[in-house]
Amino acid sequence: MDISDLYWFLGTFVVVYLLYFFFMVFKKELNPDKVPVELRFLIKKYRLDMSLIKYRSIMNKIGLVSAFDIAFTSTFVFAFIKNDYVAILVGAIMLIPLIFITFNFIGVYYEKRGNVLNGNKKN
């Protein structure tokens, strides 16, 4: 790994986050019919009470985590794997567990703050 990999990571992170910000975070209000899949996953798994959480705040956190996941995976794959088909396969296999791990941090954060339904923590 060299400095060009760091530039690749930062560039990918910034581009993905900006795209996510303009298309997902910058929405004016939460439409219950059009909730993003990421937010739906967090609400269901951690029983988040969206009346206690600001929509832009949680979407901003989801955008940062998603940008990190994509930037980390792409940097790792392009730095260490030279075969294109193997890179796609390893990237897909690596990305899914990474998403679940990093989204767990968001869920635990809001759970510890007490932003769950009925004020109870998850059993």
N, C-alpha and C positions, 0 to 999 in steps of 0.2 A: 504494500500500500504506500502511496506517495501523496503529495499535496494535490494532485489532480483528482484523486478520489474524494478528498475533502471538498473541493470545488464542485464536483459532481453531486455529492450529498447535499450541500447547501443550495445549489441551484435547483435540484429536484425538489427539495423541501419547500423552498420559497414558491416555486411555480405551482406545485400541488396545493399548498396552503392558500395561495391567492385565488386559484380556481375554486377551491372549496368555499372560501370566504365569500366570493361574489355570487356564487350560485346557491349556497346553503345558509350561511350565517346572516347575510345581509337582508334576508326576508323580513318583512315588517311584523308579521304576527304568526303564531302557530295555528295552522289549519289542521284540525283533527283528522281530516280525510287524507292529508298529504304529509304525514309524518315520515321522515327519512327512516330507512331500515335500521341504521345505526342507533338512532334514538329509540325506535320501537324495541330493539333488542335490550337496551339498557333499562327501559321502563319495565319491560316484562321480567327480566332476570333479577333486577334489584328492587323492584316494586317502587320505583321513583314516583314521587308526587309532584307533577309538573306545575301545580299551583304554587309550590314553594321554590321553584327553580326558574330563573330567567331563561327564556328560550335562547337568546343570543349567547348567554354565558355557556350553557352546555354545548351548543353547536360550535362555539369557538374552541372549546376543549376537544370535542370530537374531531374538528378540523385539524388541530395541532397534532393529535395522536395519529390520525390517518395519514397526514403528511409525513410524519416521522416513520411510520410503518412502510410506506411506499419508498421513501428515500433510503431508508436503511436496507431494505430488501434489494432495491435496484443497485445500490452501491456495492453491496456484498456480491451480488451475482455478476455484475460487470467487472469487478476487480479480480475475482478468483476463477470464474468459469469462462472458458473460451468458446466452447461449442454452443451454438445458438439454441439448439433444441434442448440440450441438457440445462442450459441457463433458464429457459422458460419453465421447464419441469421443476427444477430446484426452487425457482422463485415462487411458483404457485404453491408448492408444498411448504415452503418456509413462511409465506405470507399469512396463511390461514391461522396457524397457531400464534403467530405474532400479534395478529389482530385480537384474538381472544385474550391474550395476556395483557396487552396494553389497554383494552377496553375494560378489563377487570379493575385496573387502577382508577378509572373514572367512576365506575360503579361503587367501589369501596370508598372513594372520596366523598361522594354524595351520601352514601349510607352512613358514614361516620358523622357527617354533619347533621344527620337526622332528617334528611329530605326524603323519607320513605312514607308510604301510605300508612295511616293510623299511628304514625309516630313510632312504630315498632321496627326494630332491626330485623333483618332477614334471619330466619332460623337456620 
